Structure formats: structure tokens, C-alpha cells
Amino acid sequence: MATKEQNLEFLNNSMSTLNQIATSPSTPKNIRKNIADIVEQLKSDEYSVSVRAANTISLLDDVTQDPNLPSYVRTPLWQAVSTLESIRE
């Protein structure tokens, strides 16, 4: 069972990865917008960390299915998903 501090560390690591993707000029504009919106939802304190992580995983899964998504963007997205999957309450 992950501690609250570990969960927050996982969350912050994922947000950092997603922010890098969202601010990279090599990422397609529509993907950057989607990722930026997802990061904002992840920052919201409306739900618990585990619920936010689960929602984000679902949204990122949809993004990774985009056929226009370059493979060099898909890989860090999967890394963020993997980190988010480590969050447990």
C-alpha cells in the first residue's frame, strides 16, 4: 500500500511528464491542448488522488489511441500512465 506521500510523489512525477509534453513545440497542437486540460483536472482537489489518477489514466488512454499521435509522444504518455497506476489508497 502506497503512502499518501508516495501517492503525491507519483502524482507530481506524472504531472511533470505531462507538462513537458504539453509545452513541447514538437507535440501536435491538439494533443498539447488535450494534455494541458488533463493536467488541470489532475491538479484539482475536487476528488481524491486515486480518483484523479484513475480519471487521468482513462483520458490518457483515449489520447494514446489517436492515430495522429507521434510515437515519440506516445512513449512518455505511457510512462505517465504507468506512474499513475502506482497510486493506491
N, C-alpha and C positions, 0 to 999 in steps of 0.2 A: 504494500500500500504506500503510495507516494504521499509525502507530507505536503502541507499547504505551501511551504517554501519551495519545495521541488516543483509543485504544480505551477507556481508563479514563475519560476525559472524557465520551465518548459514553455509557458505561455509567452514570456518575453523573448525567448530564443526564436520562437515561431514568428512573432510579430516583427522581429528584426529581419529575418529572412524574407518575409512577405514585403516589408518596406523597401528592401533592396530591389526586389522585383518591380514593385510599383513605381520606383523612382528611376529605374534604368531606362535610358533612352532607346536601348535595343529591344525592349519589350514592346510589342504592339500596343497602340493607344487604347483599344477597347479592353485588352487584358489588364493594362495598368489601372484603368478606371475600376474594373471589377475587383481587383486585388485591393485597391485603396478602400473601396466600400466594405470589403470583408474585414479589413484591419480595423475600420471604425466600429464595426459590430463586435469585433473581438475585444476592443477597449472598453466597451460599455459594461457598466456594473449592474445592469438590469437583471442578469442571470448569473448563476454560479459559474465558476471557472470551468467545470466539467461540461456544463450545458453549452457554454460558449464554444468550447473546444469541439464538441460534437457537431454543433451547427456549422462551424467553420469547416470541419472535415467534409461535411456534406456539400457545402458550397464549392470548396476547392475541387472536389471530385467532379462536379459539373464543369468547372473551368478546365480541368485536365482533359476532358473529353472533347474540347474544341479542336476540330481538325486544323485550324489555322494557328494553333499554339506551337511555337518553335520548340524543338526538343531541349534546347539549352535553357528554356524557361520551365519546362515540364519537370526537369530533374530537381531543381530547388523547391518547386511546389510539393513534390512528393516527400522531400526532406522535411518540409514544414508539417505535412500531414503526419508523417511518422513521429515527429516530436509531439504533436498534439495528441496522438493516440496514446502517448505515455501518461497523459493526465488522467488521474483516477481520484475519486472522492469516496 
